[in-house]
Amino acid sequence: MNLNQAAEAAKSYLIEQRRWFHQHPEVSEKEFESCKHIRAELDKLGVEWRPCGLETGTLATIQGAKPGKTILLRADMDGLTVQEETGLEYASQNPGVMHACGHDCHMSIMLTTARLLNELKEDLCGTVKLAFQPAEEVATGAKSMIENGALEGVDACFSQHVWADVDAGTVAIDAGPKMAAADWFLIDLQGKGSHGAAPHQGIDVATASSALVEAIQTIVSREVDPNQPAVLTVGVVNVGTRWNVVPEYCHIEGTARCFDAGVRRQMEDSLRRIVKSVGEAYRVDAKLEWRYIVPPVNNDPAMAALIQGAAKKVMGPDCLFAYDKTNGGEDFAYFMEKVPGAVAFLGIRNEACGAVWTNHSGHFCVDESALINGAKLFVQTAMDFNAQ
């Protein structure tokens, strides 16, 4: 049996698995039922696995019949705290939680990949590790798997992400920067409360926070090189408790995104300067906490070329989709800091079936018929990796 024949026979299995995962989404670091399901399916397939990373991470291994190098393939597992609005018959059964980013697709693609590789392992050179990774959305899963030895003996790594901006039947995979570094900043301001009728007796953090939010916007527009993509977004401003009270406390949170290490440091330094200066100007105590969440995804040229070649074999010569990059973050970057790797965007957009909503939307859905392409791409890449 060749790959295309095996994949055709596995299509219904993939969709069945995807719909089960879609009905049972779980939040980051608590993917307990998904973990049980994955391990049970691996047992049915006769694929060896071990726990790896947090409480729910699983690392499966398929050994080819012939010697060779080792490649790690990864699928993430966690859902989002998003209320599903799709109306699908297999919609989420967990209120307020949804696979709105496609990780249900990733798990089902990876289980199908395990099935296909196991069926074809007589033709496989080397070893394939299959990482079912928890907690991608909070960026703790990849680091935990690495700490638990997921990359021991691994020569390269590869992950895919279903993507709403890429047409079904195609894949976007290129060398270079593809996903941004993502950081989280938290600012706390403390002034002095007073009666709203006597603001001179207080120190108003509302006016300070307004000035601070406005000043933050000048970092990208006036300090970062305009040839370097960068984003600074304020997402939370909590200030005040009552209409006639000068507020004493304010809490601000936001995110920074960029593709360059120098710009990343520059934005943090600039924000620290502005927070300090605004605090002094408005007489408030101002503190900043900057949390580094994930580094940028920078696709290795050799790995990108390998995956492009594999994609053309299994999806056709015209399957490559032109897609530049996204400011979204991805903790698979931690794997890629250790070994050469790449992330591909698997196309699932199809207006005919309503698959037009962006990732993280409560209406997000996919063209399920395109998902088998992800399994075929994983398998062909693993096959080709030792044929280089």
N, C-alpha and C positions, 0 to 999 in steps of 0.2 A: 504493500500500500504506500503511495506517495503522499506528500503533504496535502495537496489539494483534495485528494480523495478522503483522507483522514479528517480534514477540516470540514468538508461537506457533511460528513457523518456526525460531526460534533456541534453543528450549528444549533440544533434544538437544545442540546445540553447547555450551551453557553447562555441562551436566552432564558432557560428555566432557572439557571443559577442567578442570573442577573435580576430576575423578577423576585426571587426569594430575598436576595440582599436588599433590593429596593423596598420591600415591604418591612424589613427589619433593620432600619438604620439605627446606629448607636453613636453617641458622642465620643469625642477624643478621650483615649485612655480607658474607655469603658466598653470596648467592642467585644464583650464576653460571648454573646450568642453568635456573632459573626465568626469569632475565633473557633468556637466549638464546631460550627458548620464546616469551616475550612478544613479543620483537622479530620473531621469525619469523612469528608470527600477525598482527602488525600489518602486516608486509610483504604477507602473503597478502590481507589486507583492503584493502590500498591506502591505509593510514593513515600519514601522516608522523609521524616520531618523531626524538628526539635523546637522547643520553645526558644524564643530569641527576641528580647526587647520588651520592656515593661511587663504587663501581665498577659498581653494578648498577642504579641508578635510571634510569628511562626516562620521558620526557615526550612524549606524543603530542598532536597538535593536529588538530582538525577545524574547518574553516572553513565556516560556513553560507553559503547562497546570498545571504542578505540581511545588511545591516550591523547591528551591535548591540554590546553589551557582551561581556565575556569572563568566563566562569565556569570555575573549576578543580574537577575531580572527582578524588578520590584513593582508591587502593587500596593497602594495605600488602602486603608480600611474604614476610616471614620466618616460619619455623616456630619451635618451641620444643624445648628439650632434655627431651622427655617421651617415655617409651616407650609406643607405641600398644597399646591393649588392646581395640580394637573388634572384631577378628576379621573385618573387612570384606575382601572379595576384592580391593579396591583399596587396602589398607592401606599404610602407609609402607614403602618399601623401604630406608630408611636407619635402621638400628637406633639407638634412643635419641633420634631426632628425629621430631617429629610436628607436623602442622598442627592443634594442639589448641586454637587460638583462632579458627580460621575464616578465616585469611588466604588459604587456598586458594580459599575462596568469594569473597573480595573480588577476587582477581585474575581469576577466571573471570567474575564479574559485570562487571568493568570491560572485559574483552575483548569481552563480549557487548554492552556499552554502546557500545563503539567500532564494532562491526558495525552496530548499530541506527542510531546517529547518522549513520554514513556512508551508509546506505541512505536515510535521511530528511533529508539535509542540504539538499535543495532547499527544505524547509519550515523550516529552521533559521535563526534570526537570530543574528548575532554569532558568537563563537568559543568552542569548548569545549576546554580543556586537560585531558588525562587523565594523572594522575600515578601511575605505578607506583612506589611508594616502598619502599625497603629499610629494614631496621633500625628498625622501630617498637618492637620489644620492648626495645631498649637505648637508644631515644630519640636516635639520632644521624641517622636518615634524613631527617626533616622539615627539620631545620636545614641539612643538606647540600644538599637540593634548593632551599631558599630562597636559600642562598648562591650556587647555580649558576643563579639567575634564573628559577626556576619560577613566581614570582609577578609577574614583569614584565608590566605591562599587564592584570593580573587585577583584576576588580572584586568578586568574591565567591568563596567556596569551600564545598564540601559533601563530606562523607564519610559512609559507612555502616559499621556494624559488626554482623555477625550476632550475635544475643544469645540465650542459652539460657533466659533468664527471660521472653522475649516470644514469644507464641504465633505459630506459622506462619500466614501470611496476614494478619498485622498489622504495624504499624510504630509505634515510640514516638519521637515528635519533638515537643519543646516548647521554648519559650524559657527562658533562664536557665541556672543551673549544672547540668551533667549528668554530668561526670566530674571527679575530684579532681585537685588538684596532687599530684604524687608526688615525694618526696625520699628520699634514701638517706643514712643516717648510719653512720659507722664510728668505733669507739672502740678505742683501744689502751691497755692498762694494763700497767705494769711495776713489779714489786715486787722481792723478793730471794728466791731459792730457798734451800731448806735441807732437811735431813733431816726426814721427817715426824715423827720422834720428838723433834725439837727445834724446834718451830715458833717459839719465842721468838728463834731465831737468824735467822729469815727475815722477809720482809714478804709476807703471803699475798694474792695477787690473786684467789683463789677467793672468799674472804669479801667482798672489795671488789666483785667482779663481781656477787655475789648481792645485795648491798645496792643496787648501781647499777640492776640490772634491776628490782628492786622499786620503787625511787624513780621510775624512768622512768614507771611506770604511774600515778603521781599527777599527771602533767602534764595529761593529758586530764581525769581525774576530779576534780581539785581546782583547776586553774588556767585551763582553757579554758571559756569561756561555754557552758553546756550547751545553749544554743539554736544553737550552731555545731557542725555535724558535724565530728569530727576522730578520727583514729586514729594511735596510735604503737605499732608492733609490733616487738619484738625477734625476729629470725629466726635469728641465729647467735650462739652463745657457745662459743668455743673456748678451753679453759683446761686446763692440766695435761697431763703426759706419763706419769706413773707413780703408782701407788697409794701409795707411801711417800715421795713428794717434795712439799714445799710448793711450789706452782707460782709461777714468776716472771713469766710473761707471760699475758695474756688478750686475745683479740680478739673484739669484739662488733660485729654489724651489724644494722641494722633499717631500717624505712621509716616515713615520716610522710605522712599523707594529710589533706587538708582542702580547702575550697572558697573560703576567704577569705584574701586576701593578708596581712591583719593577724594572723590566727591562724597563718599559715605562719611569719611572723617571730617570733611569740610562742613557738611550739613550739621553734624553733631556740634562741632566747635562753634559754628555760627549761632545755633540755637542756644547754647550755653551762654554766649555773650549777650544775646538779646534778652534772655530770661533774667540774667543778673542786672542788666541795665534798666529794664522796665521795672524790676523790683525796686531798684534804688530811686528811679524817677517818681514812682507812685507810692513810695514809703511802705511797701509790703514786703514781707518775708517770702522769697521765691525760691523754690527748690525744683530741680530737674532730675529725673531718672531716665536714662537712655538704655533701652534693652535691645541688644543685638539678637534678632530672631533667626534669620537665615541669610547666608551669603548668596551672591548671584549664581545663576545656572549659566555656565559657559561651556558649550558643547565642544568636546575634543574633535579636531578635524578628522582624524583617522576613523574614529567611531562614527561620526556623522556620515562619512563617505561609505562606510560599511553598511550602515542602516539604509542609506539611500539605495544602494545596490540590492539589498535584500527586499526592499519595498517594491522595486521595479519587477523583481522576479515573481512576487506573489500577488501584486495588485495591478500590474501593468505598467508599460513604459511612460504613461502620462499621469501617474498617480501623485507626483510631487506637487504640493500646494505652496505657493509663494506666501509666506507669512513671516513678518519681520521678528518682532519680540513683544513681550507683554510685561507690564509692571507688576503682575502677580508674582508672588513668591512661592518657593517650593523647597522643602527640606531635603529632597533628594540631592541637593547641592552638597550636603555634607558627605555623602557617598563619593561624589565626584571630586571632592577635595583630596580624597585618599587614592583613588584609582581613576584612569581615564574613563569618561562616561559621556552620556548624551541623554537628552529628553526629547521625545518626539510628540507632536500634537496630532492625535488621531482624529480625523474628520468624522463628525456625527451630525452635521447640519443638513437638514432636508426639509424644505418648506412643505412638501407633499404630505408629510406625516406630522407637521407641527413642531418639528425640532428646530426652532428658531430662537429660543430663549437663551440668554446668556448664563454661563455658569454662576451659581449662587442664587439664581432666581427661584422662587417658589413654583414657577411654571416650567422649570428646566426639564427637558426630556430629550431623548436621543433617537436616532435612526438605528434600531436594534440590528437591522440587517448588515450594518457596517462594522459591527463589533468583532465579527470573526476575522476581519482584516488585522485587528490588533494581535490576536493569537497567532495568526500566520506570520506576522512580522516578527514577533518574539521568537518563534521557532526557527524561521529562516535565518535571522540574525545569529542565533545561537549556533546553528549549523555552519554558517559562513565564517564565524569568528575563528574557528580553528583551520579554516581552509585558506586563510590569508597568505 
